[in-house]
Amino acid sequence: MCVGACAVNILFDQEQLLGLVSNLYLLTGMAANILDPQGRDINLFGSHPPFCRAMNDLPEGHRRCVACDAWKVKNYSAARGFQFYRCHAGICEAVMPLYDKSHPLAYLIFGCFLDDSPMEAQWARTSAALDWYPGGPEALRGAFFQFRQYSPQELKAYAELLEALASYIQLKGMIQTTERTDLQKLELYLEEHYMDKLSLESISAHLHIGRTKLCRLAKELSGGRTLSYIIAQRRIDAAKALLLQSNLSIAAVAEKVGISDYNYFSRVFRSLTGTTPRDFREHGRQTSQIFGGIDEIG
């Protein structure tokens, strides 16, 4: 069942928030940013240090950064305030939720920086995580050593300043909520549960929307298609990504996207893409090799 932030739209006052984090960066040299409840960047602040910019300029690097943002939000476990961690590339960052009652409306983050342990030791940790990077870790060594180191006292002072800023953001209503429409609830539910066993009855029960209305919403969402078609399309979209980005067997890919019957999966895949899963994978990987290759994720 959709609960918490799933049931609302979250509205960000981009202009005021950008002004705050830009001024903070101007005064301190450390970037702060805001993520939505799923850990997605709201594209508020685009200034990245050279290391992070080089990382995000590559599709695989960007994918890893996006996945890391989602991970740090999902794994927030501090009693209060900021939780410190190292990202997928070994760089220090910190995250803190901005609550609406008991549910996070957004997450305030700051970084990227290094702690005050020896730089070479921190570089060894980072270089071990960069075996996928074109040219190898040494291509990023110079950019890595441009990161500033902060002492525990400096980080504590900065975190306390941002905690006060978080209270100001909430006081001024820079992040607000409005109820999601039924159409938005359906779209979000399918996005989060496409891999589950779904039926008109189960979706109706979870969203508390009558089946007749649900069918109408499905047509509105898809331009006249059925709910079954929307679910199949979302599953095949996910399958296409897995076929290109993992070494999973085609049967395992089918299972992961919610289709247990291999033959049925192949028929649906072909009807929606015009090709078989095997041919799609082979053609996609040949194209990827021409344009720089892909990194395996599973």
C-alpha positions in Angstrom: 0.0 0.0 0.0 1.3 3.4 -0.8 2.1 5.2 2.5 3.9 8.4 3.5 5.5 10.4 0.7 4.0 7.9 -1.8 0.6 9.5 -1.3 1.7 13.1 -1.9 3.3 15.4 -4.4 6.4 17.1 -3.0 6.8 20.7 -4.2 10.2 22.4 -4.0 10.7 26.2 -4.0 13.7 25.9 -6.4 14.5 29.6 -6.4 14.8 30.0 -2.6 16.6 26.6 -2.1 19.1 27.4 -4.9 19.8 30.8 -3.3 20.5 29.1 0.1 22.8 26.4 -1.2 24.6 28.7 -3.6 25.4 31.2 -0.8 26.5 28.3 1.4 28.9 27.2 -1.3 30.2 30.7 -1.9 31.0 31.1 1.8 32.3 27.6 2.6 33.4 26.0 -0.7 31.5 22.9 0.2 28.4 22.0 -1.9 25.0 21.1 -0.3 22.1 19.6 -2.3 18.6 18.2 -1.9 17.3 14.8 -2.9 13.7 13.7 -3.1 12.4 10.8 -0.8 13.6 8.2 -3.3 17.1 9.7 -3.3 16.8 11.4 -6.7 18.6 14.7 -7.3 16.1 17.5 -7.8 18.7 19.2 -10.0 19.1 22.1 -7.7 22.8 22.7 -7.7 25.0 21.7 -10.6 28.5 22.6 -9.3 30.6 19.4 -9.1 34.3 19.1 -8.2 36.5 17.9 -11.1 36.5 14.3 -9.8 32.7 14.0 -9.6 32.2 15.9 -12.9 34.5 13.4 -14.7 32.6 10.5 -13.1 29.2 11.9 -14.1 30.2 12.6 -17.6 30.2 8.9 -18.3 26.9 7.0 -18.5 28.2 4.2 -16.2 29.6 6.7 -13.7 26.4 8.6 -13.6 24.5 5.3 -13.1 26.7 4.5 -10.1 26.2 8.0 -8.6 22.4 7.8 -9.0 22.3 4.3 -7.4 24.5 5.5 -4.6 22.2 8.4 -3.9 19.2 6.0 -3.7 21.3 3.7 -1.4 22.2 6.4 1.1 18.6 7.5 1.5 17.3 3.9 1.9 20.0 3.1 4.5 19.7 6.3 6.6 19.7 5.0 10.2 21.0 7.8 12.4 18.9 8.8 15.4 18.9 12.4 14.3 21.0 14.8 12.2 23.5 13.8 9.6 24.8 10.4 8.8 28.3 10.3 7.3 29.4 7.7 4.8 31.6 7.1 1.8 30.1 7.0 -1.7 30.7 4.2 -4.3 34.0 5.9 -5.2 35.2 6.3 -1.6 34.5 10.0 -1.3 33.0 11.4 2.0 29.5 12.7 2.1 26.7 13.2 4.6 22.9 13.0 4.5 20.0 14.1 6.7 16.2 13.8 6.2 13.8 16.8 6.2 10.7 15.5 7.9 7.0 16.2 7.5 5.7 14.7 10.8 7.1 11.2 10.6 7.9 10.9 6.8 10.9 12.4 5.0 9.9 15.1 2.5 13.4 15.3 1.2 17.0 14.7 2.1 19.7 17.4 2.7 23.2 16.2 1.7 26.6 17.8 1.7 30.0 16.8 0.2 32.1 15.8 -1.5 35.2 15.9 0.7 37.9 13.8 2.4 38.4 13.2 6.1 41.7 14.0 7.9 43.1 10.5 7.5 46.2 10.1 5.2 45.4 11.1 1.6 47.3 8.1 0.1 45.2 5.7 2.2 42.0 7.3 1.1 43.2 7.2 -2.5 44.0 3.5 -2.2 40.4 2.9 -1.1 39.1 5.0 -4.1 41.4 3.5 -6.7 40.3 0.0 -5.7 36.7 1.0 -6.6 37.6 2.4 -10.0 38.6 -0.7 -11.9 35.7 0.0 -14.3 36.8 3.5 -15.2 38.2 4.0 -18.8 42.0 4.4 -18.6 42.0 3.0 -15.0 42.1 4.8 -11.7 45.2 6.8 -12.5 43.2 8.9 -14.9 41.4 10.4 -11.9 44.3 10.6 -9.5 44.9 14.3 -10.1 41.2 15.2 -9.7 41.0 13.1 -6.5 43.8 15.1 -4.8 42.0 18.3 -5.4 39.4 17.3 -2.7 39.7 19.3 0.5 40.3 17.5 3.8 38.2 18.4 6.8 38.8 17.7 10.5 36.1 16.2 12.7 35.7 19.6 14.3 35.1 21.3 11.0 32.6 18.7 9.9 30.7 19.0 13.2 30.5 22.8 12.8 29.3 22.5 9.2 26.7 19.8 10.1 25.3 22.0 12.9 25.0 24.9 10.5 23.1 22.8 8.0 20.8 21.4 10.7 19.9 25.0 11.5 19.4 25.7 7.8 17.1 22.6 7.6 14.9 24.1 10.3 14.8 27.4 8.3 13.8 25.6 5.1 10.9 23.9 6.9 9.9 27.1 8.7 9.7 29.0 5.4 7.8 26.3 3.7 10.3 25.8 0.9 9.3 22.1 0.7 5.6 21.4 0.8 3.2 18.6 -0.1 0.0 18.2 -2.0 -2.2 15.1 -2.4 -1.4 12.9 -5.4 -4.1 12.4 -7.9 -5.5 8.9 -8.5 -3.7 8.9 -11.9 -0.4 9.7 -10.2 -1.0 7.0 -7.5 -1.5 4.4 -10.2 1.6 5.5 -12.2 3.8 5.4 -9.0 2.3 2.1 -7.8 3.1 0.4 -11.2 6.6 1.8 -11.2 7.3 0.4 -7.8 5.4 -2.9 -8.1 5.6 -4.0 -11.8 7.7 -7.0 -10.8 5.0 -8.3 -8.4 2.1 -10.5 -9.2 -0.5 -7.9 -10.3 -4.2 -8.0 -11.2 -7.0 -5.5 -11.6 -8.4 -6.7 -8.3 -5.1 -6.5 -6.4 -4.3 -3.0 -7.7 -7.8 -1.8 -7.0 -7.6 -3.1 -3.4 -4.1 -1.5 -2.8 -5.0 1.9 -4.1 -8.6 1.9 -2.9 -9.8 2.8 -6.5 -12.8 1.0 -8.0 -12.0 -1.3 -10.9 -14.1 0.6 -13.5 -12.2 3.8 -12.6 -8.9 2.0 -12.6 -9.5 0.9 -16.2 -10.4 4.4 -17.2 -7.2 5.7 -15.5 -5.1 3.1 -17.3 -6.4 4.3 -20.6 -5.7 7.9 -19.7 -2.2 7.0 -18.6 -1.4 5.0 -21.7 -3.3 6.8 -24.5 -6.1 4.2 -24.7 -4.3 1.0 -23.8 -5.3 -1.5 -21.1 -3.8 -1.9 -17.7 -2.4 -5.2 -18.7 -0.5 -3.5 -21.6 0.9 -0.9 -19.2 2.2 -3.5 -16.9 3.7 -5.6 -19.7 5.4 -2.5 -21.2 7.0 -1.5 -17.8 8.2 -5.1 -17.3 9.8 -5.2 -20.8 11.4 -1.8 -20.3 13.0 -3.2 -17.1 14.0 -6.4 -18.9 15.7 -4.5 -21.7 17.9 -2.7 -19.2 18.8 -6.0 -17.4 19.6 -7.7 -20.7 22.1 -5.0 -21.6 23.6 -4.4 -18.1 23.8 -7.8 -16.6 25.0 -11.4 -17.3 21.7 -12.8 -16.0 20.2 -15.6 -18.1 17.1 -14.6 -20.1 15.0 -16.8 -17.8 16.4 -15.0 -14.8 15.7 -11.6 -16.3 12.1 -12.7 -16.9 11.8 -13.7 -13.3 13.2 -10.4 -12.0 10.6 -8.4 -14.0 7.7 -10.5 -12.8 7.2 -13.0 -15.6 7.9 -16.6 -14.5 7.1 -18.3 -17.8 10.1 -18.0 -20.2 8.1 -18.7 -23.3 5.4 -16.2 -22.4 8.1 -13.6 -21.6 9.7 -14.2 -25.0 6.3 -13.7 -26.8 5.5 -10.5 -24.9 9.0 -9.2 -25.5 8.8 -9.8 -29.2 5.4 -8.3 -29.5 6.5 -5.1 -27.8 10.0 -4.7 -29.3 9.8 -6.6 -32.6 12.8 -8.8 -31.7 13.7 -11.6 -29.3 15.4 -11.1 -26.0 18.5 -12.9 -27.2 18.7 -10.8 -30.4 18.1 -7.6 -28.4 20.9 -8.4 -26.0 23.4 -9.3 -28.8 22.6 -6.3 -30.9 22.7 -3.9 -27.9 26.0 -5.2 -26.7 27.6 -5.0 -30.2 26.4 -1.3 -30.3 27.8 -0.7 -26.8 31.2 -2.1 -27.7 31.4 0.3 -30.7 30.5 3.3 -28.5 32.6 2.5 -25.4 31.3 -0.7 -23.8 29.1 -1.3 -20.8 29.7 -2.4 -17.2 28.2 -5.5 -15.8 26.0 -5.1 -12.8 24.7 -8.6 -12.0 
